[in-house]
Amino acid sequence: MLNYILWNPSPNAITIGSFSVQWYGLCWGTAILLCYFLAQWFCKREGKDPEKMADLMIYVFSAALIGARLAQAIFYEPELYLQNPVEIFKVWKGGLASHGGVVGVFVGMWIFSKKFPDYGYLWLMERTAITAMIAGILIRFGNLMNSEIVGKVTDVSWAFIFERVDELPRHPTVLYEAIAYLLIFIFQLLLYRKIKSLLPGIYLSVFLTVVFSTRLLLEFTKQPESSGVFGLSNTQTLSLPLIAAGLIMFALTFSGKLKNVK
């Protein structure tokens, strides 16, 4: 019999008496801080005011949280939230759809760029395409600590038995995602250090195409969810337009049509 990984950690990262901090909330907080420091680093390298990045974090993460929560309610669990509307505000319980979060980020950056014109919309999206991977890594780690978004039953030697779910060995899909996002983040950062602003649109193109292609493929290891179109899941269906947008961005990038876009 294979020695599968037994997985049943406490959802609380820190507990002092009756006070506790959950892993999910800790991961979100850590992601905000790390993204803020990386955004400041971009500004210092490119001659922009790094102090404005605190405002950007408020715009981006607020919009991302709203977008991700609304997408979860609309596309994944409409019945739950229609019956218990107050549940939509309990974000510490998890339940955030990354596709809605991406749309929220775009909206937040657009609002920010209108208030602070020195930070062009494309410039913001490009740098956020790199920093967002930090959030993706940590949020998926939070999902893992919560034993949620489990994979299909499997017999691979690295399978996890999520004891809070059942006694069956399953793919640790969120761990796969976290590792994939880490690799994408390293690639994006190395690319930035090499070319910086020489090829406008490249970071956003990589983000949309590679991240959501990864989501689409890894969905085949995840516990089946509600169906979308063409026999795909909801997540895969929602990934398709973002992958298409990434391919269009690649075409615009290498055609040089984004060189004068800010």
TORDO-699625 format. One record per residue: x, y, z of N, C-alpha, C in turn. Coordinates in pm, whole numbers. Example, Ala and Ser with C-alpha at 12.3 -4.5 7.8 and 13.67 -1.06 7.14 Angstrom:
TORDO-699625
+--------+--------+--------+--------+--------+--------+--------+--------+--------+
:    n.u :    n.v :    n.w :   ca.u :   ca.v :   ca.w :    c.u :    c.v :    c.w :
+--------+--------+--------+--------+--------+--------+--------+--------+--------+
:   1319 :   -569 :    780 :   1230 :   -450 :    780 :   1320 :   -330 :    780 :
:   1285 :   -225 :    708 :   1367 :   -106 :    714 :   1290 :      3 :    787 :
+--------+--------+--------+--------+--------+--------+--------+--------+--------+
This chain:
TORDO-699625
+--------+--------+--------+--------+--------+--------+--------+--------+--------+
:    n.u :    n.v :    n.w :   ca.u :   ca.v :   ca.w :    c.u :    c.v :    c.w :
+--------+--------+--------+--------+--------+--------+--------+--------+--------+
:     85 :   -120 :      0 :      0 :      0 :      0 :     88 :    125 :      0 :
:     53 :    221 :    -83 :    131 :    344 :    -90 :    113 :    427 :     36 :
:    219 :    498 :     74 :    212 :    585 :    191 :    169 :    725 :    147 :
:     40 :    745 :    140 :    -11 :    874 :     99 :     10 :    978 :    209 :
:      0 :   1104 :    171 :     21 :   1214 :    266 :   -110 :   1243 :    338 :
:   -111 :   1220 :    469 :   -230 :   1252 :    549 :   -232 :   1401 :    575 :
:   -345 :   1466 :    545 :   -350 :   1613 :    551 :   -472 :   1658 :    631 :
:   -446 :   1717 :    746 :   -555 :   1767 :    829 :   -506 :   1879 :    922 :
:   -444 :   1985 :    865 :   -394 :   2093 :    949 :   -509 :   2179 :   1002 :
:   -484 :   2248 :   1110 :   -583 :   2342 :   1162 :   -592 :   2461 :   1068 :
:   -713 :   2511 :   1044 :   -727 :   2631 :    960 :   -674 :   2756 :   1029 :
:   -645 :   2745 :   1159 :   -592 :   2858 :   1236 :   -440 :   2854 :   1235 :
:   -380 :   2963 :   1188 :   -233 :   2972 :   1186 :   -180 :   3011 :   1322 :
:   -253 :   3099 :   1391 :   -212 :   3150 :   1522 :   -333 :   3148 :   1614 :
:   -317 :   3092 :   1732 :   -425 :   3092 :   1830 :   -370 :   3134 :   1965 :
:   -426 :   3241 :   2020 :   -388 :   3289 :   2153 :   -517 :   3306 :   2232 :
:   -543 :   3210 :   2321 :   -668 :   3214 :   2395 :   -786 :   3198 :   2301 :
:   -879 :   3293 :   2305 :   -995 :   3289 :   2217 :   -970 :   3359 :   2084 :
:   -850 :   3419 :   2071 :   -816 :   3491 :   1948 :   -741 :   3399 :   1853 :
:   -780 :   3403 :   1728 :   -710 :   3320 :   1629 :   -702 :   3393 :   1495 :
:   -596 :   3362 :   1423 :   -577 :   3414 :   1287 :   -576 :   3294 :   1194 :
:   -665 :   3294 :   1097 :   -673 :   3181 :   1006 :   -568 :   3192 :    896 :
:   -527 :   3075 :    845 :   -427 :   3071 :    740 :   -470 :   3152 :    619 :
:   -597 :   3142 :    584 :   -646 :   3212 :    464 :   -627 :   3363 :    478 :
:   -665 :   3417 :    593 :   -648 :   3560 :    617 :   -502 :   3600 :    624 :
:   -421 :   3514 :    686 :   -277 :   3542 :    696 :   -214 :   3544 :    557 :
:   -255 :   3453 :    472 :   -201 :   3448 :    336 :   -239 :   3573 :    257 :
:   -363 :   3617 :    272 :   -405 :   3739 :    205 :   -324 :   3859 :    253 :
:   -309 :   3871 :    385 :   -233 :   3983 :    440 :    -88 :   3983 :    395 :
:    -27 :   3865 :    397 :    113 :   3853 :    352 :    125 :   3887 :    204 :
:     29 :   3844 :    124 :     30 :   3873 :    -20 :     24 :   4023 :    -44 :
:    -60 :   4092 :     29 :    -71 :   4238 :     13 :     61 :   4307 :     43 :
:    125 :   4266 :    152 :    253 :   4327 :    190 :    362 :   4300 :     86 :
:    375 :   4175 :     42 :    479 :   4140 :    -54 :    455 :   4209 :   -189 :
:    330 :   4215 :   -232 :    298 :   4283 :   -357 :    330 :   4432 :   -347 :
:    304 :   4489 :   -230 :    333 :   4632 :   -208 :    483 :   4658 :   -220 :
:    564 :   4574 :   -156 :    710 :   4595 :   -161 :    764 :   4576 :   -303 :
:    709 :   4478 :   -375 :    755 :   4456 :   -512 :    713 :   4571 :   -603 :
:    592 :   4623 :   -583 :    546 :   4738 :   -661 :    634 :   4860 :   -635 :
:    673 :   4880 :   -511 :    764 :   4990 :   -479 :    899 :   4972 :   -550 :
:    946 :   4849 :   -557 :   1073 :   4820 :   -624 :   1065 :   4856 :   -772 :
:    951 :   4822 :   -835 :    932 :   4860 :   -975 :    939 :   5012 :   -991 :
:    872 :   5083 :   -903 :    869 :   5230 :   -912 :   1009 :   5289 :   -898 :
:   1085 :   5241 :   -802 :   1219 :   5294 :   -780 :   1309 :   5268 :   -900 :
:   1292 :   5153 :   -964 :   1373 :   5120 :  -1082 :   1335 :   5204 :  -1203 :
:   1209 :   5251 :  -1205 :   1160 :   5319 :  -1325 :   1127 :   5466 :  -1304 :
:   1174 :   5522 :  -1192 :   1162 :   5666 :  -1170 :   1022 :   5715 :  -1139 :
:    940 :   5631 :  -1077 :    806 :   5672 :  -1036 :    798 :   5679 :   -884 :
:    702 :   5755 :   -835 :    687 :   5774 :   -690 :    640 :   5645 :   -624 :
:    723 :   5581 :   -544 :    683 :   5454 :   -482 :    576 :   5469 :   -374 :
:    561 :   5591 :   -321 :    463 :   5611 :   -213 :    320 :   5591 :   -261 :
:    297 :   5609 :   -390 :    161 :   5593 :   -444 :    119 :   5445 :   -447 :
:    214 :   5356 :   -427 :    182 :   5214 :   -434 :     92 :   5168 :   -319 :
:     94 :   5241 :   -208 :      3 :   5208 :    -98 :   -141 :   5231 :   -143 :
:   -163 :   5341 :   -217 :   -297 :   5368 :   -271 :   -335 :   5261 :   -374 :
:   -238 :   5223 :   -457 :   -266 :   5123 :   -560 :   -308 :   4991 :   -496 :
:   -242 :   4951 :   -388 :   -277 :   4825 :   -323 :   -421 :   4827 :   -273 :
:   -464 :   4942 :   -222 :   -602 :   4953 :   -174 :   -700 :   4937 :   -290 :
:   -672 :   5005 :   -401 :   -758 :   4996 :   -519 :   -762 :   4854 :   -573 :
:   -644 :   4797 :   -592 :   -635 :   4667 :   -660 :   -691 :   4554 :   -575 :
:   -650 :   4546 :   -448 :   -695 :   4433 :   -367 :   -842 :   4445 :   -329 :
:   -891 :   4566 :   -311 :  -1035 :   4584 :   -284 :  -1117 :   4539 :   -404 :
:  -1076 :   4585 :   -524 :  -1148 :   4548 :   -646 :  -1135 :   4399 :   -674 :
:  -1017 :   4342 :   -648 :   -996 :   4198 :   -670 :  -1084 :   4116 :   -577 :
:  -1092 :   4156 :   -452 :  -1172 :   4084 :   -354 :  -1320 :   4089 :   -391 :
:  -1367 :   4207 :   -431 :  -1507 :   4221 :   -471 :  -1535 :   4138 :   -596 :
:  -1447 :   4150 :   -695 :  -1467 :   4077 :   -820 :  -1464 :   3926 :   -800 :
:  -1369 :   3879 :   -719 :  -1355 :   3735 :   -696 :  -1475 :   3680 :   -619 :
:  -1523 :   3757 :   -523 :  -1637 :   3711 :   -443 :  -1766 :   3710 :   -526 :
:  -1785 :   3814 :   -607 :  -1904 :   3819 :   -691 :  -1903 :   3706 :   -794 :
:  -1786 :   3679 :   -853 :  -1777 :   3570 :   -950 :  -1806 :   3436 :   -885 :
:  -1760 :   3418 :   -762 :  -1788 :   3294 :   -689 :  -1938 :   3278 :   -669 :
:  -2004 :   3389 :   -631 :  -2147 :   3384 :   -605 :  -2228 :   3363 :   -732 :
:  -2186 :   3425 :   -841 :  -2264 :   3419 :   -965 :  -2241 :   3288 :  -1042 :
:  -2116 :   3246 :  -1054 :  -2084 :   3133 :  -1141 :  -2071 :   2999 :  -1070 :
:  -2043 :   2999 :   -940 :  -2013 :   2873 :   -873 :  -2117 :   2832 :   -767 :
:  -2163 :   2926 :   -687 :  -2256 :   2891 :   -579 :  -2374 :   2988 :   -571 :
:  -2446 :   3009 :   -679 :  -2556 :   3107 :   -677 :  -2666 :   3072 :   -578 :
:  -2698 :   2943 :   -565 :  -2805 :   2904 :   -475 :  -2771 :   2934 :   -329 :
:  -2645 :   2904 :   -291 :  -2601 :   2930 :   -154 :  -2615 :   3077 :   -118 :
:  -2567 :   3165 :   -206 :  -2566 :   3308 :   -174 :  -2703 :   3373 :   -191 :
:  -2789 :   3314 :   -276 :  -2925 :   3367 :   -287 :  -3006 :   3333 :   -162 :
:  -2981 :   3214 :   -107 :  -3051 :   3173 :     14 :  -2996 :   3240 :    139 :
:  -2863 :   3267 :    138 :  -2798 :   3329 :    254 :  -2709 :   3445 :    207 :
:  -2768 :   3558 :    167 :  -2691 :   3671 :    111 :  -2580 :   3720 :    202 :
:  -2597 :   3708 :    333 :  -2495 :   3758 :    425 :  -2365 :   3680 :    412 :
:  -2372 :   3556 :    361 :  -2253 :   3473 :    345 :  -2152 :   3534 :    249 :
:  -2198 :   3617 :    158 :  -2106 :   3675 :     60 :  -2002 :   3765 :    125 :
:  -2033 :   3815 :    245 :  -1939 :   3903 :    315 :  -1837 :   3825 :    398 :
:  -1856 :   3695 :    416 :  -1768 :   3614 :    502 :  -1652 :   3557 :    419 :
:  -1567 :   3648 :    373 :  -1457 :   3608 :    284 :  -1352 :   3523 :    356 :
:  -1347 :   3530 :    489 :  -1249 :   3451 :    563 :  -1278 :   3301 :    553 :
:  -1397 :   3266 :    508 :  -1431 :   3125 :    491 :  -1381 :   3069 :    359 :
:  -1324 :   3156 :    275 :  -1280 :   3113 :    143 :  -1392 :   3132 :     42 :
:  -1364 :   3088 :    -81 :  -1464 :   3103 :   -186 :  -1441 :   3228 :   -268 :
:  -1329 :   3230 :   -341 :  -1296 :   3343 :   -428 :  -1261 :   3289 :   -565 :
:  -1329 :   3336 :   -667 :  -1305 :   3292 :   -804 :  -1200 :   3382 :   -868 :
:  -1087 :   3323 :   -905 :   -975 :   3403 :   -955 :  -1008 :   3479 :  -1082 :
:  -1097 :   3424 :  -1165 :  -1132 :   3493 :  -1289 :  -1199 :   3627 :  -1258 :
:  -1288 :   3626 :  -1161 :  -1351 :   3752 :  -1119 :  -1252 :   3845 :  -1054 :
:  -1154 :   3787 :   -984 :  -1049 :   3868 :   -922 :   -966 :   3941 :  -1026 :
:   -936 :   3874 :  -1138 :   -859 :   3937 :  -1246 :   -936 :   4055 :  -1305 :
:  -1065 :   4035 :  -1330 :  -1148 :   4144 :  -1383 :  -1151 :   4259 :  -1283 :
:  -1164 :   4225 :  -1155 :  -1163 :   4328 :  -1051 :  -1034 :   4407 :  -1049 :
:   -921 :   4338 :  -1067 :   -790 :   4405 :  -1072 :   -785 :   4504 :  -1188 :
:   -833 :   4463 :  -1305 :   -833 :   4552 :  -1421 :   -915 :   4678 :  -1393 :
:  -1030 :   4659 :  -1327 :  -1117 :   4773 :  -1294 :  -1048 :   4864 :  -1193 :
:   -989 :   4804 :  -1089 :   -921 :   4882 :   -987 :   -806 :   4965 :  -1044 :
:   -728 :   4905 :  -1135 :   -616 :   4976 :  -1196 :   -664 :   5087 :  -1288 :
:   -775 :   5064 :  -1358 :   -830 :   5167 :  -1445 :   -872 :   5289 :  -1363 :
:   -938 :   5265 :  -1250 :   -979 :   5376 :  -1162 :   -857 :   5449 :  -1110 :
:   -755 :   5373 :  -1068 :   -632 :   5432 :  -1016 :   -563 :   5516 :  -1123 :
:   -555 :   5464 :  -1245 :   -486 :   5536 :  -1352 :   -557 :   5666 :  -1389 :
:   -688 :   5670 :  -1369 :   -763 :   5793 :  -1395 :   -735 :   5897 :  -1287 :
:   -716 :   5851 :  -1165 :   -688 :   5944 :  -1055 :   -543 :   5988 :  -1055 :
:   -452 :   5899 :  -1097 :   -309 :   5929 :  -1101 :   -258 :   5905 :  -1243 :
:   -274 :   6003 :  -1332 :   -240 :   5986 :  -1475 :    -93 :   5954 :  -1502 :
:     -3 :   5983 :  -1407 :    138 :   5954 :  -1429 :    164 :   5804 :  -1438 :
:     69 :   5725 :  -1390 :     82 :   5579 :  -1395 :    -12 :   5528 :  -1504 :
:     43 :   5503 :  -1621 :    -37 :   5458 :  -1734 :   -104 :   5324 :  -1708 :
:   -218 :   5304 :  -1772 :   -296 :   5182 :  -1749 :   -219 :   5057 :  -1791 :
:   -155 :   5060 :  -1908 :    -79 :   4944 :  -1953 :     40 :   4919 :  -1861 :
:    107 :   5025 :  -1819 :    220 :   5012 :  -1726 :    175 :   4942 :  -1598 :
:     61 :   4984 :  -1546 :      8 :   4924 :  -1424 :    -26 :   4776 :  -1445 :
:    -94 :   4746 :  -1555 :   -133 :   4608 :  -1580 :    -11 :   4518 :  -1597 :
:     91 :   4571 :  -1663 :    212 :   4492 :  -1684 :    280 :   4456 :  -1552 :
:    298 :   4554 :  -1465 :    367 :   4527 :  -1338 :    279 :   4442 :  -1246 :
:    150 :   4465 :  -1252 :     58 :   4385 :  -1172 :     55 :   4241 :  -1220 :
:     76 :   4219 :  -1349 :     81 :   4083 :  -1404 :    194 :   4003 :  -1341 :
:    297 :   4073 :  -1295 :    408 :   4005 :  -1226 :    376 :   3988 :  -1078 :
:    336 :   4097 :  -1012 :    313 :   4092 :   -867 :    194 :   4002 :   -831 :
:     96 :   3993 :   -921 :    -24 :   3913 :   -891 :      9 :   3767 :   -865 :
:    121 :   3720 :   -920 :    156 :   3580 :   -899 :    184 :   3551 :   -752 :
:    234 :   3650 :   -680 :    258 :   3632 :   -536 :    126 :   3602 :   -466 :
:     23 :   3680 :   -501 :   -108 :   3658 :   -441 :   -161 :   3519 :   -478 :
:   -142 :   3480 :   -604 :   -189 :   3348 :   -646 :   -124 :   3235 :   -568 :
:      7 :   3246 :   -547 :     80 :   3144 :   -472 :     27 :   3132 :   -330 :
:     15 :   3246 :   -262 :    -23 :   3245 :   -120 :   -169 :   3209 :    -99 :
:   -256 :   3253 :   -189 :   -397 :   3219 :   -175 :   -419 :   3069 :   -194 :
:   -348 :   3011 :   -290 :   -359 :   2866 :   -307 :   -301 :   2791 :   -188 :
:   -198 :   2846 :   -125 :   -147 :   2786 :     -2 :   -253 :   2792 :    107 :
:   -324 :   2905 :    114 :   -434 :   2917 :    210 :   -543 :   2814 :    184 :
:   -575 :   2792 :     55 :   -671 :   2688 :     19 :   -624 :   2550 :     67 :
:   -495 :   2524 :     50 :   -439 :   2396 :     92 :   -453 :   2378 :    243 :
:   -423 :   2483 :    319 :   -433 :   2474 :    465 :   -578 :   2459 :    511 :
:   -671 :   2506 :    427 :   -813 :   2492 :    459 :   -871 :   2359 :    409 :
:   -787 :   2278 :    343 :   -832 :   2150 :    285 :   -950 :   2172 :    191 :
:   -940 :   2272 :    104 :  -1049 :   2300 :     11 :   -997 :   2297 :   -133 :
:  -1090 :   2292 :   -228 :  -1061 :   2277 :   -371 :   -975 :   2153 :   -392 :
:  -1026 :   2040 :   -348 :   -950 :   1916 :   -355 :   -955 :   1856 :   -495 :
:   -856 :   1770 :   -525 :   -847 :   1707 :   -656 :   -924 :   1577 :   -665 :
:   -916 :   1517 :   -782 :   -982 :   1388 :   -805 :   -910 :   1276 :   -730 :
:   -980 :   1169 :   -709 :   -920 :   1050 :   -648 :   -812 :    996 :   -742 :
:   -698 :    958 :   -685 :   -585 :    912 :   -765 :   -502 :    812 :   -684 :
:   -411 :    743 :   -754 :   -322 :    651 :   -683 :   -176 :    693 :   -695 :
:   -150 :    819 :   -734 :    -12 :    865 :   -742 :     48 :    868 :   -603 :
:    179 :    846 :   -595 :    245 :    831 :   -465 :    240 :    958 :   -380 :
:    223 :   1074 :   -444 :    222 :   1201 :   -369 :     78 :   1248 :   -338 :
:    -18 :   1160 :   -353 :   -157 :   1197 :   -328 :   -177 :   1237 :   -182 :
:   -270 :   1329 :   -160 :   -306 :   1374 :    -26 :   -437 :   1308 :     15 :
:   -445 :   1267 :    140 :   -574 :   1227 :    197 :   -621 :   1344 :    282 :
:   -718 :   1418 :    231 :   -773 :   1535 :    303 :   -873 :   1483 :    405 :
:   -826 :   1464 :    527 :   -906 :   1396 :    629 :  -1033 :   1473 :    665 :
:  -1035 :   1604 :    641 :  -1157 :   1681 :    669 :  -1260 :   1662 :    559 :
:  -1218 :   1600 :    447 :  -1309 :   1577 :    334 :  -1355 :   1431 :    331 :
:  -1259 :   1338 :    323 :  -1288 :   1195 :    324 :  -1156 :   1120 :    344 :
:  -1158 :    990 :    325 :  -1038 :    908 :    345 :   -976 :    862 :    214 :
:  -1007 :    929 :    106 :   -960 :    888 :    -26 :   -837 :    968 :    -68 :
:   -739 :    904 :   -132 :   -621 :    977 :   -182 :   -659 :   1062 :   -303 :
:   -621 :   1190 :   -301 :   -661 :   1282 :   -406 :   -543 :   1365 :   -455 :
:   -556 :   1417 :   -577 :   -457 :   1511 :   -627 :   -459 :   1639 :   -543 :
:   -343 :   1689 :   -499 :   -338 :   1819 :   -430 :   -335 :   1931 :   -535 :
:   -448 :   1953 :   -601 :   -453 :   2045 :   -715 :   -407 :   2185 :   -680 :
:   -446 :   2234 :   -562 :   -406 :   2371 :   -527 :   -255 :   2380 :   -506 :
:   -193 :   2271 :   -464 :    -47 :   2269 :   -451 :     18 :   2274 :   -590 :
:    -40 :   2200 :   -684 :      9 :   2207 :   -823 :      3 :   2352 :   -872 :
:   -110 :   2418 :   -844 :   -128 :   2556 :   -890 :    -25 :   2648 :   -825 :
:     -5 :   2633 :   -695 :     91 :   2719 :   -625 :    231 :   2704 :   -684 :
:    271 :   2580 :   -714 :    404 :   2556 :   -773 :    411 :   2617 :   -912 :
:    304 :   2599 :   -992 :    302 :   2657 :  -1127 :    312 :   2808 :  -1121 :
:    240 :   2871 :  -1029 :    244 :   3017 :  -1017 :    381 :   3065 :   -972 :
:    446 :   2987 :   -887 :    582 :   3023 :   -844 :    677 :   3023 :   -964 :
:    667 :   2920 :  -1047 :    753 :   2912 :  -1165 :    725 :   3026 :  -1263 :
:    597 :   3059 :  -1282 :    560 :   3169 :  -1370 :    613 :   3302 :  -1315 :
:    602 :   3319 :  -1184 :    652 :   3441 :  -1119 :    803 :   3456 :  -1140 :
:    876 :   3349 :  -1119 :   1023 :   3354 :  -1138 :   1056 :   3389 :  -1283 :
:    985 :   3326 :  -1377 :   1008 :   3355 :  -1519 :    979 :   3501 :  -1551 :
:    866 :   3552 :  -1502 :    829 :   3691 :  -1528 :    932 :   3788 :  -1469 :
:    977 :   3759 :  -1349 :   1073 :   3847 :  -1283 :   1206 :   3847 :  -1356 :
:   1250 :   3730 :  -1400 :   1374 :   3722 :  -1477 :   1361 :   3796 :  -1610 :
:   1244 :   3783 :  -1672 :   1218 :   3852 :  -1798 :   1222 :   4003 :  -1777 :
:   1163 :   4048 :  -1666 :   1162 :   4192 :  -1636 :   1304 :   4244 :  -1614 :
:   1384 :   4170 :  -1541 :   1522 :   4214 :  -1514 :   1604 :   4221 :  -1643 :
:   1564 :   4142 :  -1742 :   1639 :   4138 :  -1868 :   1595 :   4247 :  -1966 :
:   1462 :   4266 :  -1980 :   1415 :   4359 :  -2083 :   1338 :   4479 :  -2029 :
:   1294 :   4472 :  -1905 :   1219 :   4578 :  -1839 :   1105 :   4628 :  -1928 :
:   1118 :   4747 :  -1990 :   1008 :   4806 :  -2067 :   1030 :   4800 :  -2218 :
:   1121 :   4716 :  -2264 :   1155 :   4714 :  -2406 :   1047 :   4652 :  -2493 :
:    960 :   4572 :  -2434 :    857 :   4503 :  -2512 :    722 :   4518 :  -2442 :
:    658 :   4636 :  -2455 :    531 :   4661 :  -2386 :    425 :   4555 :  -2418 :
:    363 :   4506 :  -2315 :    257 :   4407 :  -2331 :    300 :   4264 :  -2303 :
:    430 :   4239 :  -2295 :    478 :   4101 :  -2283 :    439 :   4037 :  -2151 :
:    446 :   4112 :  -2041 :    416 :   4052 :  -1909 :    267 :   4019 :  -1896 :
:    184 :   4108 :  -1947 :     40 :   4083 :  -1942 :      3 :   3966 :  -2034 :
:     70 :   3959 :  -2149 :     46 :   3848 :  -2243 :     78 :   3714 :  -2179 :
:    195 :   3707 :  -2115 :    236 :   3583 :  -2048 :    139 :   3548 :  -1937 :
:    101 :   3648 :  -1858 :     10 :   3625 :  -1746 :   -122 :   3564 :  -1794 :
:   -186 :   3631 :  -1889 :   -318 :   3584 :  -1934 :   -310 :   3447 :  -2001 :
:   -212 :   3431 :  -2088 :   -203 :   3306 :  -2164 :   -157 :   3189 :  -2079 :
:    -46 :   3206 :  -2008 :     15 :   3094 :  -1936 :    -63 :   3060 :  -1809 :
:   -102 :   3161 :  -1733 :   -172 :   3135 :  -1607 :   -305 :   3065 :  -1634 :
:   -382 :   3115 :  -1729 :   -515 :   3057 :  -1748 :   -512 :   2930 :  -1832 :
:   -407 :   2910 :  -1909 :   -387 :   2778 :  -1971 :   -355 :   2675 :  -1863 :
:   -276 :   2717 :  -1764 :   -245 :   2631 :  -1651 :   -371 :   2596 :  -1574 :
:   -455 :   2698 :  -1549 :   -581 :   2672 :  -1479 :   -667 :   2573 :  -1556 :
:   -673 :   2592 :  -1689 :   -755 :   2504 :  -1772 :   -707 :   2360 :  -1765 :
:   -576 :   2340 :  -1773 :   -521 :   2204 :  -1773 :   -531 :   2138 :  -1636 :
:   -499 :   2214 :  -1530 :   -503 :   2156 :  -1396 :   -645 :   2124 :  -1351 :
:   -741 :   2183 :  -1416 :   -881 :   2154 :  -1382 :   -914 :   2007 :  -1404 :
:   -839 :   1941 :  -1493 :   -864 :   1799 :  -1519 :   -824 :   1713 :  -1400 :
:   -747 :   1767 :  -1305 :   -709 :   1692 :  -1185 :   -799 :   1726 :  -1067 :
:   -888 :   1822 :  -1086 :   -971 :   1870 :   -975 :  -1102 :   1792 :   -966 :
:  -1158 :   1786 :   -846 :  -1289 :   1726 :   -826 :  -1390 :   1794 :   -918 :
:  -1467 :   1717 :   -996 :  -1560 :   1778 :  -1092 :  -1654 :   1879 :  -1028 :
:  -1677 :   1989 :  -1101 :  -1767 :   2093 :  -1053 :  -1876 :   2114 :  -1157 :
:  -1950 :   2224 :  -1145 :  -2056 :   2253 :  -1241 :  -2000 :   2267 :  -1382 :
:  -2080 :   2226 :  -1481 :  -2033 :   2224 :  -1619 :  -2048 :   2359 :  -1687 :
:  -1955 :   2386 :  -1780 :  -1963 :   2506 :  -1861 :  -2007 :   2469 :  -2001 :
:  -1925 :   2503 :  -2102 :  -1958 :   2471 :  -2241 :  -1856 :   2372 :  -2297 :
:  -1893 :   2307 :  -2408 :  -1805 :   2212 :  -2477 :  -1758 :   2098 :  -2386 :
:  -1837 :   2067 :  -2283 :  -1798 :   1960 :  -2191 :  -1694 :   2002 :  -2090 :
:  -1659 :   2130 :  -2086 :  -1561 :   2181 :  -1992 :  -1629 :   2224 :  -1863 :
:  -1550 :   2242 :  -1758 :  -1604 :   2291 :  -1631 :  -1624 :   2442 :  -1640 :
:  -1688 :   2498 :  -1539 :  -1706 :   2643 :  -1531 :  -1572 :   2715 :  -1534 :
:  -1476 :   2665 :  -1455 :  -1345 :   2728 :  -1448 :  -1276 :   2727 :  -1584 :
:  -1283 :   2614 :  -1653 :  -1221 :   2605 :  -1784 :  -1289 :   2697 :  -1884 :
:  -1421 :   2704 :  -1877 :  -1496 :   2792 :  -1967 :  -1459 :   2938 :  -1945 :
:  -1449 :   2979 :  -1818 :  -1413 :   3117 :  -1786 :  -1267 :   3147 :  -1823 :
:  -1185 :   3043 :  -1831 :  -1044 :   3063 :  -1868 :  -1027 :   3093 :  -2017 :
:  -1117 :   3041 :  -2099 :  -1102 :   3053 :  -2244 :  -1093 :   3198 :  -2293 :
:  -1184 :   3289 :  -2252 :  -1173 :   3427 :  -2302 :  -1047 :   3497 :  -2253 :
:   -997 :   3461 :  -2134 :   -874 :   3523 :  -2084 :   -752 :   3472 :  -2160 :
:   -754 :   3344 :  -2197 :   -645 :   3291 :  -2281 :   -647 :   3360 :  -2417 :
:   -767 :   3376 :  -2474 :   -780 :   3444 :  -2603 :   -730 :   3587 :  -2594 :
:   -763 :   3655 :  -2483 :   -715 :   3792 :  -2464 :   -562 :   3796 :  -2457 :
:   -504 :   3695 :  -2394 :   -358 :   3687 :  -2386 :   -294 :   3667 :  -2523 :
:   -356 :   3584 :  -2605 :   -303 :   3561 :  -2741 :   -313 :   3688 :  -2826 :
:   -422 :   3761 :  -2808 :   -436 :   3889 :  -2879 :   -329 :   3987 :  -2832 :
:   -303 :   3988 :  -2699 :   -199 :   4074 :  -2645 :    -63 :   4038 :  -2702 :
:    -35 :   3910 :  -2717 :     91 :   3866 :  -2778 :    104 :   3922 :  -2919 :
:     -4 :   3913 :  -2997 :     -1 :   3963 :  -3134 :     25 :   4114 :  -3137 :
:    -41 :   4187 :  -3048 :    -22 :   4332 :  -3041 :    118 :   4366 :  -2994 :
:    170 :   4287 :  -2900 :    304 :   4312 :  -2846 :    410 :   4299 :  -2954 :
:    406 :   4187 :  -3025 :    512 :   4161 :  -3123 :    491 :   4235 :  -3255 :
:    372 :   4295 :  -3273 :    351 :   4379 :  -3390 :    399 :   4521 :  -3367 :
:    431 :   4551 :  -3238 :    479 :   4685 :  -3203 :    369 :   4787 :  -3183 :
:    244 :   4744 :  -3184 :    132 :   4838 :  -3174 :    112 :   4893 :  -3033 :
:    182 :   4838 :  -2935 :    167 :   4886 :  -2798 :    283 :   4975 :  -2753 :
:    376 :   5004 :  -2843 :    497 :   5079 :  -2805 :    465 :   5218 :  -2751 :
:    360 :   5282 :  -2803 :    327 :   5418 :  -2761 :    208 :   5423 :  -2664 :
:    166 :   5305 :  -2618 :     54 :   5299 :  -2523 :    107 :   5310 :  -2382 :
:     40 :   5391 :  -2302 :     86 :   5408 :  -2163 :    -12 :   5340 :  -2068 :
+--------+--------+--------+--------+--------+--------+--------+--------+--------+
